[in-house]
Amino acid sequence: MRIIFDLFIIFFKIGLFTFGGGYAMLPILRKDIVDKKHWCEDDEIIDFYSLSQVLPGIIAINVAGLVGYKIKGKIGVLTSVAGMITPSIIVILLIASVMTNIMHNEYVIHALTGVKVATIILILETIVSLWKKSVNNAFGLGVFMASLAFLTAFSVSPVILIVVSSAFGFMVRKMEKKK
Amino acid sequence: MTLYFLLFFEFAKIGLFSIGGGMAAIPFLFELVDKYGWFTSPELIDMIAISTSTPGPIGVNMATFAGYRAAGIWGGVFATLSTAVPSVIIVMLVSKVLHSPEKRELFYNLLYGVRAAVIALIFYTGAELASLSIIDIKTLILALVLAFAVFKYKRHPILYIVAAAIIGVVFKL
């Protein structure tokens, strides 16, 4: 019961303090799930992101569900997804019904500018922490550079990027095995 | 009743087909404008803008918003749950395979090359955000101060987010 409660609260916090979904939630997710609770490893979180990116559905919900399953099976999926979507429902319904002008409020605009800058720095810190674990050999570095080049030059879709890098990685693993 | 059935059908569809992020849902939402008239195109553009700058995943926010416009508060709740349904089912199916010992090796090999690609994706997203948000001397100074604090003290991310919001208001960023 305690775990279910914690899981809901963690994803509720993520839903409430993440602006922009997807990757913006990664810093809080890592802090709470990996550093504090030790429920997952960094590698697993990255793998959950990879899968979420190519599976149908909203990325943030998929990641929440995959983490939830790891911790508490099907109940975990329902709990983490419920935690993730509850803040959105509350905040958006408030804005849509009674606080219709809040997004034009001067203070809100200033606060959001600050929050966006914080999100960028937190993402940067996350990349630095994950770098050693995920880009740990020449192959990884090659994939990173190539991915970045394709993203910047051709705005290639993330789905295609993941499918292609998966195929490359798979071949490399097979070749390593044959040796 | 029919309205709720339509909401479920449309938002479950959006949840199922928006592969690769919230923005993928936008064309589906524009389709709803012509099909049902729950909201107009200018209203939808406004809803998308609000959904990107409020807490929570953009796709989820847009579902709540659109559902509210179509059928009030319960419409908002119902549309949001409908968008999450496909994810929940798919995640349960995939997780079962993912955590089975005999498939472990296969998944490891399939995801081997993807980790570095995901780091590149995160980097690219961060760089795009930076080019939109670090726009003047004030935001640049905030970025530098935050970078120093984040890398030196490693406190909880929420602390930095709240601090940055307060700094934003105080210094009129």
Chai-1 contact restraints between the chains, C-beta under 6 A:
chainA,res_idxA,chainB,res_idxB,connection_type,confidence,min_distance_angstrom,max_distance_angstrom,comment,restraint_id
A,G15,B,G56,contact,1.0,0.0,6.0,A-B,restraint_1
A,L16,B,P55,contact,1.0,0.0,6.0,A-B,restraint_2
A,F17,B,I158,contact,1.0,0.0,6.0,A-B,restraint_3
A,F17,B,I161,contact,1.0,0.0,6.0,A-B,restraint_4
A,F19,B,P55,contact,1.0,0.0,6.0,A-B,restraint_5
A,G21,B,G22,contact,1.0,0.0,6.0,A-B,restraint_6
A,G21,B,P57,contact,1.0,0.0,6.0,A-B,restraint_7
A,G21,B,I58,contact,1.0,0.0,6.0,A-B,restraint_8
A,G22,B,G21,contact,1.0,0.0,6.0,A-B,restraint_9
A,Y23,B,I122,contact,1.0,0.0,6.0,A-B,restraint_10
A,Y23,B,T125,contact,1.0,0.0,6.0,A-B,restraint_11
A,P27,B,P157,contact,1.0,0.0,6.0,A-B,restraint_12
A,I28,B,P157,contact,1.0,0.0,6.0,A-B,restraint_13
A,K31,B,H156,contact,1.0,0.0,6.0,A-B,restraint_14
A,K31,B,P157,contact,1.0,0.0,6.0,A-B,restraint_15
A,I46,B,R115,contact,1.0,0.0,6.0,A-B,restraint_16
A,I46,B,V118,contact,1.0,0.0,6.0,A-B,restraint_17
A,D47,B,L111,contact,1.0,0.0,6.0,A-B,restraint_18
A,Y49,B,V118,contact,1.0,0.0,6.0,A-B,restraint_19
A,S50,B,L111,contact,1.0,0.0,6.0,A-B,restraint_20
A,S50,B,V114,contact,1.0,0.0,6.0,A-B,restraint_21
A,S50,B,V118,contact,1.0,0.0,6.0,A-B,restraint_22
A,L55,B,I90,contact,1.0,0.0,6.0,A-B,restraint_23
A,P56,B,L16,contact,1.0,0.0,6.0,A-B,restraint_24
A,P56,B,I19,contact,1.0,0.0,6.0,A-B,restraint_25
A,P56,B,P86,contact,1.0,0.0,6.0,A-B,restraint_26
A,P56,B,I90,contact,1.0,0.0,6.0,A-B,restraint_27
A,G57,B,G15,contact,1.0,0.0,6.0,A-B,restraint_28
A,G57,B,P86,contact,1.0,0.0,6.0,A-B,restraint_29
A,G57,B,S87,contact,1.0,0.0,6.0,A-B,restraint_30
A,I58,B,P57,contact,1.0,0.0,6.0,A-B,restraint_31
A,I58,B,G59,contact,1.0,0.0,6.0,A-B,restraint_32
A,I59,B,G21,contact,1.0,0.0,6.0,A-B,restraint_33
A,A60,B,P57,contact,1.0,0.0,6.0,A-B,restraint_34
A,I61,B,A84,contact,1.0,0.0,6.0,A-B,restraint_35
A,I61,B,S87,contact,1.0,0.0,6.0,A-B,restraint_36
A,N62,B,S87,contact,1.0,0.0,6.0,A-B,restraint_37
A,N62,B,V91,contact,1.0,0.0,6.0,A-B,restraint_38
A,G65,B,S87,contact,1.0,0.0,6.0,A-B,restraint_39
A,G65,B,V88,contact,1.0,0.0,6.0,A-B,restraint_40
A,G65,B,V91,contact,1.0,0.0,6.0,A-B,restraint_41
A,L66,B,V91,contact,1.0,0.0,6.0,A-B,restraint_42
A,Y69,B,S95,contact,1.0,0.0,6.0,A-B,restraint_43
A,K74,B,M92,contact,1.0,0.0,6.0,A-B,restraint_44
A,V77,B,V88,contact,1.0,0.0,6.0,A-B,restraint_45
A,V77,B,V91,contact,1.0,0.0,6.0,A-B,restraint_46
A,V77,B,M92,contact,1.0,0.0,6.0,A-B,restraint_47
A,V81,B,A84,contact,1.0,0.0,6.0,A-B,restraint_48
A,V81,B,V88,contact,1.0,0.0,6.0,A-B,restraint_49
A,I85,B,V60,contact,1.0,0.0,6.0,A-B,restraint_50
A,I85,B,T80,contact,1.0,0.0,6.0,A-B,restraint_51
A,I85,B,A84,contact,1.0,0.0,6.0,A-B,restraint_52
A,P87,B,P55,contact,1.0,0.0,6.0,A-B,restraint_53
A,P87,B,G56,contact,1.0,0.0,6.0,A-B,restraint_54
A,S88,B,G56,contact,1.0,0.0,6.0,A-B,restraint_55
A,S88,B,V60,contact,1.0,0.0,6.0,A-B,restraint_56
A,S88,B,N61,contact,1.0,0.0,6.0,A-B,restraint_57
A,S88,B,T64,contact,1.0,0.0,6.0,A-B,restraint_58
A,I89,B,T64,contact,1.0,0.0,6.0,A-B,restraint_59
A,I89,B,V77,contact,1.0,0.0,6.0,A-B,restraint_60
A,I89,B,T80,contact,1.0,0.0,6.0,A-B,restraint_61
A,V91,B,T54,contact,1.0,0.0,6.0,A-B,restraint_62
A,V91,B,P55,contact,1.0,0.0,6.0,A-B,restraint_63
A,I92,B,N61,contact,1.0,0.0,6.0,A-B,restraint_64
A,I92,B,T64,contact,1.0,0.0,6.0,A-B,restraint_65
A,I92,B,F65,contact,1.0,0.0,6.0,A-B,restraint_66
A,L93,B,I73,contact,1.0,0.0,6.0,A-B,restraint_67
A,L93,B,G76,contact,1.0,0.0,6.0,A-B,restraint_68
A,A96,B,F65,contact,1.0,0.0,6.0,A-B,restraint_69
A,A96,B,Y68,contact,1.0,0.0,6.0,A-B,restraint_70
A,M103,B,I50,contact,1.0,0.0,6.0,A-B,restraint_71
A,Y107,B,V169,contact,1.0,0.0,6.0,A-B,restraint_72
A,H110,B,G168,contact,1.0,0.0,6.0,A-B,restraint_73
A,H110,B,V169,contact,1.0,0.0,6.0,A-B,restraint_74
A,H110,B,K172,contact,1.0,0.0,6.0,A-B,restraint_75
A,H110,B,L173,contact,1.0,0.0,6.0,A-B,restraint_76
A,A111,B,A165,contact,1.0,0.0,6.0,A-B,restraint_77
A,A111,B,G168,contact,1.0,0.0,6.0,A-B,restraint_78
A,A111,B,V169,contact,1.0,0.0,6.0,A-B,restraint_79
A,L112,B,S53,contact,1.0,0.0,6.0,A-B,restraint_80
A,T113,B,G168,contact,1.0,0.0,6.0,A-B,restraint_81
A,T113,B,L173,contact,1.0,0.0,6.0,A-B,restraint_82
A,G114,B,A164,contact,1.0,0.0,6.0,A-B,restraint_83
A,G114,B,A165,contact,1.0,0.0,6.0,A-B,restraint_84
A,G114,B,I167,contact,1.0,0.0,6.0,A-B,restraint_85
A,G114,B,G168,contact,1.0,0.0,6.0,A-B,restraint_86
A,G114,B,L173,contact,1.0,0.0,6.0,A-B,restraint_87
A,V115,B,I161,contact,1.0,0.0,6.0,A-B,restraint_88
A,V115,B,A164,contact,1.0,0.0,6.0,A-B,restraint_89
A,V115,B,A165,contact,1.0,0.0,6.0,A-B,restraint_90
A,K116,B,S133,contact,1.0,0.0,6.0,A-B,restraint_91
A,V117,B,S133,contact,1.0,0.0,6.0,A-B,restraint_92
A,V117,B,T139,contact,1.0,0.0,6.0,A-B,restraint_93
A,V117,B,L142,contact,1.0,0.0,6.0,A-B,restraint_94
A,V117,B,A143,contact,1.0,0.0,6.0,A-B,restraint_95
A,V117,B,A164,contact,1.0,0.0,6.0,A-B,restraint_96
A,A118,B,L146,contact,1.0,0.0,6.0,A-B,restraint_97
A,A118,B,Y160,contact,1.0,0.0,6.0,A-B,restraint_98
A,A118,B,I161,contact,1.0,0.0,6.0,A-B,restraint_99
A,A118,B,A164,contact,1.0,0.0,6.0,A-B,restraint_100
A,I120,B,G126,contact,1.0,0.0,6.0,A-B,restraint_101
A,I120,B,L129,contact,1.0,0.0,6.0,A-B,restraint_102
A,I120,B,A130,contact,1.0,0.0,6.0,A-B,restraint_103
A,I121,B,L146,contact,1.0,0.0,6.0,A-B,restraint_104
A,I121,B,A147,contact,1.0,0.0,6.0,A-B,restraint_105
A,I121,B,V150,contact,1.0,0.0,6.0,A-B,restraint_106
A,L122,B,P157,contact,1.0,0.0,6.0,A-B,restraint_107
A,I123,B,G126,contact,1.0,0.0,6.0,A-B,restraint_108
A,L124,B,G126,contact,1.0,0.0,6.0,A-B,restraint_109
A,E125,B,V150,contact,1.0,0.0,6.0,A-B,restraint_110
A,I127,B,I122,contact,1.0,0.0,6.0,A-B,restraint_111
A,I127,B,F123,contact,1.0,0.0,6.0,A-B,restraint_112
A,L130,B,I119,contact,1.0,0.0,6.0,A-B,restraint_113
A,S134,B,R115,contact,1.0,0.0,6.0,A-B,restraint_114
A,S134,B,A116,contact,1.0,0.0,6.0,A-B,restraint_115
A,S134,B,I119,contact,1.0,0.0,6.0,A-B,restraint_116
A,V135,B,A116,contact,1.0,0.0,6.0,A-B,restraint_117
A,V135,B,I119,contact,1.0,0.0,6.0,A-B,restraint_118
A,G140,B,A116,contact,1.0,0.0,6.0,A-B,restraint_119
A,V143,B,G113,contact,1.0,0.0,6.0,A-B,restraint_120
A,V143,B,A116,contact,1.0,0.0,6.0,A-B,restraint_121
A,V143,B,A117,contact,1.0,0.0,6.0,A-B,restraint_122
A,F144,B,A116,contact,1.0,0.0,6.0,A-B,restraint_123
A,F144,B,I119,contact,1.0,0.0,6.0,A-B,restraint_124
A,F144,B,A120,contact,1.0,0.0,6.0,A-B,restraint_125
A,S147,B,A117,contact,1.0,0.0,6.0,A-B,restraint_126
A,S147,B,A120,contact,1.0,0.0,6.0,A-B,restraint_127
A,L148,B,A120,contact,1.0,0.0,6.0,A-B,restraint_128
A,L151,B,Y124,contact,1.0,0.0,6.0,A-B,restraint_129
A,P158,B,G20,contact,1.0,0.0,6.0,A-B,restraint_130
A,P158,B,L121,contact,1.0,0.0,6.0,A-B,restraint_131
A,V159,B,I19,contact,1.0,0.0,6.0,A-B,restraint_132
A,V159,B,G20,contact,1.0,0.0,6.0,A-B,restraint_133
A,L161,B,A117,contact,1.0,0.0,6.0,A-B,restraint_134
A,I162,B,V114,contact,1.0,0.0,6.0,A-B,restraint_135
A,I162,B,A117,contact,1.0,0.0,6.0,A-B,restraint_136
A,S165,B,G113,contact,1.0,0.0,6.0,A-B,restraint_137
A,S165,B,V114,contact,1.0,0.0,6.0,A-B,restraint_138
A,S165,B,A117,contact,1.0,0.0,6.0,A-B,restraint_139
A,S166,B,L110,contact,1.0,0.0,6.0,A-B,restraint_140
A,S166,B,G113,contact,1.0,0.0,6.0,A-B,restraint_141
A,S166,B,V114,contact,1.0,0.0,6.0,A-B,restraint_142
A,F168,B,G113,contact,1.0,0.0,6.0,A-B,restraint_143
A,G169,B,Y112,contact,1.0,0.0,6.0,A-B,restraint_144
A,G169,B,G113,contact,1.0,0.0,6.0,A-B,restraint_145
A,F170,B,N109,contact,1.0,0.0,6.0,A-B,restraint_146
A,F170,B,L110,contact,1.0,0.0,6.0,A-B,restraint_147
A,R173,B,N109,contact,1.0,0.0,6.0,A-B,restraint_148
A,R173,B,Y112,contact,1.0,0.0,6.0,A-B,restraint_149
